[in-house]
Amino acid sequence: MDENPDGLLVDNPDGLLVDPPDQLRPFISHGRITAMPVKRTRRRLLLNEVAQAFEPGRRYPEAAVDEILKQVFDDHCALRRYLVDEQFMSRTAVGVYWRAGGTVS
């Protein structure tokens, strides 16, 4: 585990959501999502940030997706559903996921 600038321990080795855009700051604290935005535009912006954790073209078993999402949100199952529902990720019937949208940097 690493320490953030406030001295709190965080389990976010990839630095996901550590420096979010200003309009997402009310929903993120210390690299973790504290609340899901109600407005779809902000929620999609947040999901785009989360989608950056997944490499385009790579396939992930559900357990691997869950481990990544647990680093940033307590309700990782809801976050996974949001990513699929908003087409940032796709999945097969047997639970294999891949990044299907979002910006690529």
C-alpha positions in Angstrom: 0.0 0.0 0.0 1.0 3.6 -0.7 0.5 6.8 1.2 -1.4 9.7 -0.3 -0.3 13.3 0.4 -2.6 13.4 3.5 -0.8 10.3 4.9 -3.6 7.9 4.4 -2.9 4.4 3.1 -4.4 3.7 -0.3 -4.3 0.5 -2.4 -4.2 2.1 -5.8 -0.9 1.2 -7.4 -1.8 2.4 -10.9 -2.7 5.9 -9.6 -6.1 5.6 -11.1 -8.3 8.7 -10.2 -5.4 10.3 -8.3 -5.6 13.6 -10.3 -9.2 13.8 -11.6 -10.6 16.6 -13.7 -12.0 19.5 -11.7 -15.7 18.6 -12.4 -15.1 15.1 -10.9 -13.4 16.2 -7.7 -16.6 16.3 -5.7 -17.0 12.6 -6.4 -13.5 11.5 -5.7 -11.3 11.6 -2.6 -7.8 10.1 -2.3 -8.1 8.3 -5.6 -11.4 6.6 -4.6 -14.9 7.3 -5.8 -17.0 8.5 -2.9 -20.3 8.9 -4.8 -21.5 8.1 -8.3 -22.6 11.3 -10.2 -26.3 11.5 -10.9 -25.9 13.6 -14.1 -25.2 11.2 -16.9 -22.5 13.6 -18.5 -20.5 13.6 -15.3 -21.0 9.9 -14.7 -19.8 9.1 -18.2 -16.7 11.4 -17.7 -16.0 9.4 -14.5 -16.5 6.1 -16.2 -14.1 7.2 -18.9 -11.5 7.9 -16.3 -12.0 4.4 -14.8 -11.9 2.8 -18.2 -8.3 4.0 -18.5 -7.3 1.2 -16.2 -8.1 -1.3 -18.9 -5.8 -1.9 -21.8 -7.5 -1.7 -25.2 -7.5 -5.1 -27.0 -6.8 -7.1 -23.8 -9.4 -9.5 -22.4 -9.9 -9.7 -18.6 -11.7 -12.4 -16.5 -14.3 -11.0 -14.2 -12.1 -11.5 -11.2 -9.4 -9.3 -12.7 -11.9 -6.6 -13.5 -13.2 -6.8 -9.9 -9.7 -6.4 -8.4 -9.1 -3.3 -10.5 -12.5 -1.7 -9.6 -12.2 -2.5 -5.9 -9.2 -0.2 -5.8 -11.4 2.8 -6.6 -15.0 2.0 -5.5 -16.6 0.0 -2.7 -19.5 -1.2 -4.9 -17.3 -2.6 -7.6 -20.2 -4.7 -9.0 -22.2 -1.5 -9.6 -19.2 0.2 -11.2 -18.7 -2.8 -13.5 -22.4 -2.7 -14.5 -22.1 1.0 -15.2 -19.1 0.4 -17.4 -20.9 -2.2 -19.4 -24.2 -0.3 -19.6 -22.5 2.8 -20.8 -20.5 0.8 -23.3 -17.1 1.5 -21.9 -16.7 -2.3 -21.5 -18.2 -5.3 -23.1 -18.5 -8.9 -21.8 -19.2 -12.4 -23.0 -21.8 -14.7 -21.4 -19.0 -16.5 -19.5 -17.7 -13.3 -17.9 -14.8 -12.2 -20.0 -14.5 -8.4 -20.3 -12.7 -6.0 -22.6 -12.6 -2.3 -23.1 -15.1 -1.2 -25.7 -15.0 2.6 -25.4 -13.5 5.6 -23.8 -10.6 7.8 -24.8 -7.2 6.3 -25.5 -4.2 8.2 -24.5 
